[in-house]
């Protein structure tokens, strides 16, 4: 249920920043959110002081808040860079939210530093209201506007990828899905051979050894549809029965598949390849979370809001054996969040880039068929109503987070 939880709360995190900008409530709203965001982990840190753990908890609280700010800032930086490349007039680009601390006018753009380190924004001419300026966002070609809208999510994905690359740069090797050999008496030796690469299990791409175990063990009857690569040739094994069997390990009986996999060397190429694979695996987790939400496998009790999100990062760091391990775990979680945020923000939902992309494409289609531009107020109404509904959901999740604190 964790992936479902993360998917929705990431969506709401970016939505919060969007609401603040659109409704001109940045200063009071951001102060309120900052206070509520740190409330739960601050409360836990206060309770942990008696155990001498308060310093570590406080550090992870700060890291969590800074991570949120970086995620949103990088997202807005993507919009800014592509907007500038497309010649769109950008009136202000800000690091942080709330009141201005510093600002500098360079050309037509004001570059500002604001008090709260929880995001930023890129204000483009013609983004919210129609403008007659030929360089305004609303007067750009469909392709330019599409590139600008996609750029934020692309930057989040790139950030996640860079973080994983940094972490994997020190790896001793990678768990490759290439078969190295078999345990004695393995019933699958013969049909499967050493050197085979397991590419898919029941349609799911296998990037790591753990993926094979995950999807093979999830099949209740054990009849798997396998795709393997053998000597460069693709081989399909349909309804291949494969279940764990009993093996003696250190005097104990354990269930294993009896298939041993290779460890890929940590070359530069493999670091880049497996880092990218890991990010693709993150994307698949978003899909799984959405399936859980829409099929009823996850409920409101399985979800959390921004407050609980800080707490999850807190727990991730706190559970580590050392501070360096805790920071590495938090960085990996932030990479996961960055990729998830990229995917969620491209869903065709109101107020987010995916919703704007959908309305942009529908408007272009409408104009091509009828020769008339649709009324921009209709799009505004759709996004505004969606904002209100999702804001209500965000408030409900934040309320649930605070109730959990009180009941602990």
N, C-alpha and C positions, 0 to 999 in steps of 0.2 A: 504493500500500500504506500510505501515511501515515495515511489516515483510519482504516483498520482498526487500525493500531497505536494511534492516539489513543483510539479507542473503548474498547478493552480496558483500556488503562492508566488511563483516567479512572475507569472502573468500579472498578478495584482500588484507586485512591487513596482513594475514599470508603469502600470496604470496609475498608481499613486502620483508619480512624478508628472505624468501627463495631465492629470486632473488639476494639480496645483498650478501648472502653467496656464492651462486653458481657462480656469475660473479665477485667475489672478489672486489665488489664495496662498501663494508660496510661503510668505513669512509666517503667518499664524499656523497654517496647516503643517508646514515642515517642522516647526518647533514642537507641535503636538505629537507628530509621528516620531520624531527623535526621542521624545520623552517616553512614549509608549514602547518604542522599539527596545530601549535599554532597560525598561522596567523589569521584565521577567529575569534576564540574566543578572541585572544588578541585585535583585532580590535574592537570587540564588548565591551570588557572590557574598552578599551580606551574611547569609546563613552559613556559608562555608568558611568564614573568617576564623571561627572557633577551631576549625580543623587545619588551619594554616594554608588553605588553598586559595585564598582570596586574590593574591597577586596574579596567579595563572588565569583565573577566571576573568579578572579585569582585563588582562591582556587580550584574551580571545574576544571579549566584548568589543574592544577597540578595533581589533582586526576585522570582526564581522561588519561593523559599521563602515569602516574604510573600504572593505570589499564591495559593499553595496554601492558606495559612492563611485568607486572605480568602474564597476559594471555599467552603471547608468552613464557615467561620463564618457566611457569608450563608445557606448552606443550612440550618444549624441555627436561624438567626434566623427563617427562614420558618416552621419548625415552632413556634417559641416564640410568635411574634405571633399565629398562627391558634389555637394552643392557648389562649392567654390570651383571645382573642376568643370562643372557644367555652366558656369557663368551666372549662377543665381545670386541675387543680392541677399547677403546675410547681414541683418541689422545688429545682432548681438550673439556672441558665443561666450557662455559662462561656465566656469568651473565652480561647482557648488551651488547651493540654493540659499534663499533668504536675502538679507540686506547686503549691499555691496561693501566690500572692504577696499578693493583696488579696482581701477578700471583704466583702460587706455584705448583711445580712438586711433585706429590705423586704417586709413582709407574710409570706406563706408561702414566698417564693422567695429563695434565696441567689444573689446576683450575684457572680461571682468572676472574677478575672484570674489566669491560670496562666502558668507559666514559659515554655512552648514555644509560639511563635507559629505553630502549624501546625494551626489548626482551632478547635474548640470543641464544646460539646454542650448539648443541652436535655434534662434529666432530668424526665420526667413521672411522676406517681403512676400506677401500674397499667400502665406501658408494658411492663415486662419480666415482672412477676409480677402475678397477679390481686390486686385490692384491693377491699375492701368500701366504700371511700370513694365516695359517689355522684358525686363530681367527678373520680374516677380515669379515666384514658384508656380502660381496658377497659370502663367502664360508660357510655360515651358512645354516642350513636346512630351507626349506620353512616355517615350523612352527615357527622357531625362528625369521626369518625375518618378518613374518606376525605379530607376537606378538609385535615386536619392532615398527613396523609401526602403529599399532593400539594404542599403549600405549600413544602417545601424545594426541589423541582425548579423550581417556579414562580419562586422568588426567584433561583435560578441563571440561569434564562432572562432574567429582568428585569435582572440584573446585566450579562449579556452584551450585552443591548440598550442599556443605558445607556452602556456603554463604547464601543460602536460609534457611538452618537449623538454622544458627545463627540469622537471622532475625525473623524466626518463633518461636524461643525459647521464645520470649516475647509476643507471640500472646495470645489474650484472648479466642480464639476459632477458629474453622474453619467451613466455610459454606458447610456443608455436603449435598449431593444430596438425603438424606433420608427425606421422607415426614413426617412432624410433624402434619399437620392438613390442614384445608381448610377454606377459607373465606366463609362467609354466602352466600348461594345460588350458590356456585361454581358448574358448570355443570359437572365437571370431578370427583366429589366425588362419589364413588361407584365403578366405573371402576378402579380408583386409590384409594388406601387406606392408612391410616396412617401407617407408618412403612415400606412402599414400598421404595426400593432404586432404583432410576432411573439410570440404568447402561449405556444405549446407546440411542442416538437419531439419527436416519437416519444413523446408522453405526458408529457414532462417540462416543468414550468413554467419559462418564461424570465423571469428577473428583470432580468438585465443582458445587455449585448452579449456578454460573455464566455461566458455560458451557451449562447447560440446557437452560437457557434463550438465550444464544448466538445461539445455533443450532436450537432451536425451532423457534425463531423469524426469522431466515434466510430462513425458508421454506415458500415460497410465498403462497401456497394454504392451509397450515396448516395441511396437511395429513401426520402425522408423523409415522415412524416405531420405536416403543419404545421397549426396553428390560428392564424389571424391575425384581428385586429380591424381592420375598415375602416369608417370613418364610423359607429362604434358597433355594427356588425353582425359577427357571428361567421362566419368563412369557413373551411371545412376543405379542405385540399389533401392528398389521400391519395396515397401513392407518388409524390410529386413529386421528380423526379430533380434533385438539387442537389449539385454537387461543385465544389471549387476549380478555377479555370481560370488559365491563364498570363497575367500582366500584366508590363509593363516598368516597373520602379521604379528610378530612379537608374541606368539602364543595366544593370540586372540583371533576370533573369526570376524572378518569384516567383509562387506559387500563392495566389490569393485568391478569395473568393466574389464580390467586386466590388460588395458591398452596403455602403453607408455609413449609419451610424446617428447619431441625434441625441444631443446632450449636454443632459441635463435641467438646468435652472437650479438652483442650490443654495438654493432657498427653504426656509423652515422646514418646510413641508408635505413637500417632497421629501426633506429630511434625515431626517425621521421615517419616511417611506415606504420609502426605500431602506435605511435602517438596519434596519427590520423585515424587508425582503426579504433582506438579508444574513444575518440570523439564521435565517430559513427555509432559506436556502442551506446554512448550517451544519448544520441538522437533516438535510437531504438527504445531506450528507457522512457523517453517522453511519449512515444507512441503507446507503449505498454500502459503508462499511467493514464493516458486519455481513454484507452479501451476500458480500464478499470472504472473510470468515472462514468462513462456513458453506458456501461453494462450493469451498473449498480454494484460492482464488486467493492467499490470504495464509497464511503458515506461522508457526511460532514464531520463526523467524529474522527475520521482518518486524516482530515485536512488541518492545516495550520495557516496562520497569517504571518505578517512581517515580524511580529513579536516572537512567535515561536521559531521563526527561521533563524533569528539570532541565537536562540537557545540551542538549536540543532548544531550550529557551527561551534558554539561554546562546548557542547558535549563531545563533539568530534575531537577538538583540541585537548580537552580535559582527560579523555580516555587514553591518551597516548602515554607511553612509558617515560618520555622525556620531552622537554620543550621543543627541541629540534624536530622530533618525530611529530609532535602536535602541530607545529607550523606546517610541516610537509603535508599532513593529513588535511589541514584546513585549506591549503593551496589547491590540493586535488579536488576538494569539495567545491571550491570557488570555480575551478575549471569546469566541473560538472554543471554548476549553476549557470555559468556563462553560456555554455552550449545549449542548455535547456531554455535559457532566456531568448537565445537567437531563434530557436524553433517556435517557441510559444508566441513570440512577437509577430511571427509571420502567419499565424492562424487568422482566418477571415473573421475576426471579432471586432466589434465597435471600439473606436478610440485608439487601437493599436495600428501599427503599420500594415499588418495583414488586412485589416478592415479597410484601410485607405487604398491599398492596392486593389482589392476587390471592387470597390466603388469606382476607382480610376478606370479599370478595365471595362466595367459595365457602362460607364459614362462614355468611353471611347466607342464602344460597340453601338450604343444608342445613337451617338452622333453620326456614326458612319451609315447607319440604316436610315435614320430620319432626316439627317442634314441639320439637326438642331441640337444645341447644347442643353442638357438637362438642367433643371433648376438647382443651383448649388445649395439652396436652403433645405432641400429634401435630404441630401447627404448629411447636412449639419444636424437635422432633427434625429436622424438614425443614430448618429454617433453620440449625440447628447443623451438620448434615452438609454442607449447602451451603457454610457458612462454612469448614469444614475443607478441602474440596476447592478452593475458590477461594483460600484462604490458601496452599495448596500451589502453586497456579499463580503467585501473586504472588511467592513465594519463588523459584520457578524463573526468572521473568522478571528479578528482581533479580540472581540469580546470573549470568544471561546478560549483563546490563549490566556487571557487574564483570569478567567474562571478556573482554568487548570492550576494557575499559580495559587489561588486562594484555597483550593481543595487539597493541595499537597501537604 
